[in-house]
Structures are given as structure tokens and as C-alpha cells.
Amino acid sequence: MSADRATSIRKALDWGSLAPLRLRSRLVAEGLYAGAHKSSRRGAGIEFGGHREYAPGDDLRWLDRRSLLRHDRLLVRQFETETDRALRLVLDATGSMAYRGDKAPGSKLAFAALVGAALARVALANGDPVGLAFIGGEDCPPVPVASGREAFERLIGALENVHAGGDARADAQILDRALGVLARAARRGSVLVVLSDLLDLPDIAADRISALTTRGRAVVVVRVLDPDELTLPFEGTVRLRGLEGEVVVETDVEVIRDQYLAALEAIRAQWDRALVSRGGRLVTATTSDDPVRVVRAILEAAR
């Protein structure tokens, strides 16, 4: 729901200060550690993986200088990098994701797109293929799993062109179309990241999405809310308009605030229980959060 006093309704992405996506995603991705899972590749990464002899051209940062004293030769420290797994992004583009309050840098959909693009940059930089699917939305065909620079350009194009639309509660096929392909095609070891406000998905969504953890797949759900939705800061009588279904309700915020916040917490707890019980993880964020922190939290959860 949105408050008429807080924002006007727009179905296209309201980027605000989050644009341009290509540049912002690069800035977010810079400085993050490499990847979110292990492989047999060697390089400068997270966990120590042994020594080998120094060869001309090796990065001098990884020289073990003590080895010269101990062994009379130079050795290079190796690390296990976390690479070589497919990242599958699922972006909620239903009508509620178009909301942007007065104090938010951009809409929920724009923030989710930025986080998704930054995750894609991190994955592709490590040689991991990336794919993209949408829950709802308009002008948003899925992006098949692929690697390389062209894959990133296709993903950016899809995110920049999507328009928010659709009501997943009213049309069950919206969720089925997004999850059906993932359930069949995502192989063991894939990392599935779902970005959504979780507000207007059908009641079965938590079980359907948490069930994707089967076959050795990692599932991380990222709840993205506008700061207005987290606190309901309005005062007096307001008119709340549904971005899905166009329902308008007039109410006194002081009367409903406690009930609203309790319902919001119940939704979070339901998703957390469903995911954790099957090995998945829930990450919470608002559109005013530092996207670098959010991406780092997702990578940690995917491990």
C-alpha cells in the first residue's frame, strides 16, 4: 500500500539518485570480496590454500617473505577463491515494488535492480554465469544464464527496461512462471537470490521459494522495503492506495499502526522460518540502506 501524501504512483522504475544503473552497480561491486562459494581455482581470495614457488609476474602482495629465511626461496601464498557457481537472480517486479516514499533514494524496484546488478558484476568477474527472471512486471523477458561482458549488458538492459506491474495474489501464474523454470533448470550448487518486498506475494510463496533449496541449491531471499513501510510515519487520516489492484482505503494511522507493524513482523517471521528450516536465508534491507552492505550480507548468507 502507498500513502497519497507520500508519493505519486508510477509503474516505470523511479530511479531517483540510484541511476545510472551501470555506473552505480560497478561502484557497489568494487571492494567486495571475490564470490560467494568455493571452487578448486586458486588466486587471491578468502581462505588460505597453501604455497607454491614464486614465478615472475606473480602479485607481490602474496609473497611469503618468511619463506626466504626458512627455505632460502620465495613462495607465494595461495587462496581458495569462491567461484564457479551459477547465480540466478529473481526480481519481484509486481506493482507494489514501484513504491517510493519522499525520503527514499529510489523505488523498491530500482534498489532491488541495483543490488541485483552489483551481485551480477561480482559473479561474472569470477567467471560465474548469471541469469535473471522476473515475478510479474511488464516488458521484462527473462535473461538466460550466461557468462562474460555480453551477459552483463543483457542483464542491465533488462533491468533498465522493466516496468512494475501485475498482482501475484490475483494471478497465481505470475509466481509459477518465475519459479517453474528455476525448479527445473537450476542445477546443484546454483545460488538463487530473490529480491522482493514480500508484501503482495501469495501465501504459498514462502514454501514455494524455500523448496528451491533442494538438490544442493543455495537460496537467499532479500526483503526490500521503503523506510515508510517499515515505520508507517504518517499522521492523522490518510488515504492508502494499493499499487496492485488500485484499492483505496481511508484510515487513521494512529489507530492501525501497531496492527500494521505486527502484521509486517509476522510476514518476516514466516519467511524466516520457512527458509531456515530448509537451509535458506533471509536478508532484510530498506531502500535507504547502503547497497554495499546489503550485497555483502547477501554474499555472506549465500555461503
Secondary structure in CASP SS format (residue, H / E / C, confidence):
PFRMAT SS
TARGET T0000
AUTHOR 0000-0000-0000
METHOD secondary structure of the structure
MODEL  1
M C 1.00
S E 1.00
A E 1.00
D C 1.00
R C 1.00
A C 1.00
T C 1.00
S C 1.00
I C 1.00
R C 1.00
K C 1.00
A E 1.00
L C 1.00
D C 1.00
W C 1.00
G H 1.00
S H 1.00
L H 1.00
A C 1.00
P C 1.00
L H 1.00
R H 1.00
L H 1.00
R H 1.00
S H 1.00
R H 1.00
L H 1.00
V H 1.00
A H 1.00
E C 1.00
G C 1.00
L C 1.00
Y C 1.00
A C 1.00
G E 1.00
A C 1.00
H C 1.00
K C 1.00
S C 1.00
S C 1.00
R C 1.00
R E 1.00
G E 1.00
A C 1.00
G C 1.00
I C 1.00
E E 1.00
F E 1.00
G E 1.00
G E 1.00
H E 1.00
R E 1.00
E E 1.00
Y C 1.00
A C 1.00
P C 1.00
G C 1.00
D C 1.00
D C 1.00
L H 1.00
R H 1.00
W H 1.00
L E 1.00
D E 1.00
R C 1.00
R H 1.00
S H 1.00
L H 1.00
L H 1.00
R H 1.00
H H 1.00
D C 1.00
R C 1.00
L C 1.00
L E 1.00
V E 1.00
R E 1.00
Q E 1.00
F E 1.00
E E 1.00
T C 1.00
E E 1.00
T C 1.00
D C 1.00
R C 1.00
A C 1.00
L E 1.00
R E 1.00
L E 1.00
V E 1.00
L E 1.00
D E 1.00
A C 1.00
T C 1.00
G H 1.00
S H 1.00
M H 1.00
A H 1.00
Y C 1.00
R C 1.00
G C 1.00
D C 1.00
K C 1.00
A C 1.00
P C 1.00
G C 1.00
S C 1.00
K H 1.00
L H 1.00
A H 1.00
F H 1.00
A H 1.00
A H 1.00
L H 1.00
V H 1.00
G H 1.00
A H 1.00
A H 1.00
L H 1.00
A H 1.00
R H 1.00
V H 1.00
A H 1.00
L H 1.00
A H 1.00
N C 1.00
G C 1.00
D C 1.00
P C 1.00
V E 1.00
G E 1.00
L E 1.00
A E 1.00
F E 1.00
I E 1.00
G C 1.00
G C 1.00
E E 1.00
D C 1.00
C C 1.00
P C 1.00
P C 1.00
V E 1.00
P E 1.00
V E 1.00
A E 1.00
S C 1.00
G C 1.00
R H 1.00
E H 1.00
A H 1.00
F H 1.00
E H 1.00
R H 1.00
L H 1.00
I H 1.00
G H 1.00
A H 1.00
L H 1.00
E H 1.00
N H 1.00
V C 1.00
H E 1.00
A C 1.00
G C 1.00
G C 1.00
D C 1.00
A C 1.00
R C 1.00
A C 1.00
D C 1.00
A H 1.00
Q H 1.00
I H 1.00
L H 1.00
D H 1.00
R H 1.00
A H 1.00
L H 1.00
G H 1.00
V H 1.00
L H 1.00
A H 1.00
R H 1.00
A H 1.00
A C 1.00
R C 1.00
R C 1.00
G C 1.00
S C 1.00
V E 1.00
L E 1.00
V E 1.00
V E 1.00
L E 1.00
S E 1.00
D C 1.00
L C 1.00
L C 1.00
D C 1.00
L C 1.00
P C 1.00
D C 1.00
I C 1.00
A H 1.00
A H 1.00
D H 1.00
R H 1.00
I H 1.00
S H 1.00
A H 1.00
L H 1.00
T H 1.00
T H 1.00
R H 1.00
G H 1.00
R C 1.00
A E 1.00
V E 1.00
V E 1.00
V E 1.00
V E 1.00
R E 1.00
V E 1.00
L E 1.00
D C 1.00
P H 1.00
D H 1.00
E H 1.00
L H 1.00
T H 1.00
L C 1.00
P C 1.00
F C 1.00
E C 1.00
G C 1.00
T E 1.00
V E 1.00
R E 1.00
L E 1.00
R E 1.00
G C 1.00
L C 1.00
E C 1.00
G C 1.00
E C 1.00
V C 1.00
V E 1.00
V E 1.00
E E 1.00
T E 1.00
D E 1.00
V H 1.00
E H 1.00
V H 1.00
I H 1.00
R H 1.00
D H 1.00
Q H 1.00
Y H 1.00
L H 1.00
A H 1.00
A H 1.00
L H 1.00
E H 1.00
A H 1.00
I H 1.00
R H 1.00
A H 1.00
Q H 1.00
W H 1.00
D H 1.00
R H 1.00
A H 1.00
L H 1.00
V H 1.00
S C 1.00
R C 1.00
G C 1.00
G C 1.00
R E 1.00
L E 1.00
V E 1.00
T E 1.00
A E 1.00
T E 1.00
T C 1.00
S C 1.00
D C 1.00
D C 1.00
P H 1.00
V H 1.00
R H 1.00
V H 1.00
V H 1.00
R H 1.00
A H 1.00
I H 1.00
L H 1.00
E H 1.00
A H 1.00
A H 1.00
R C 1.00
END
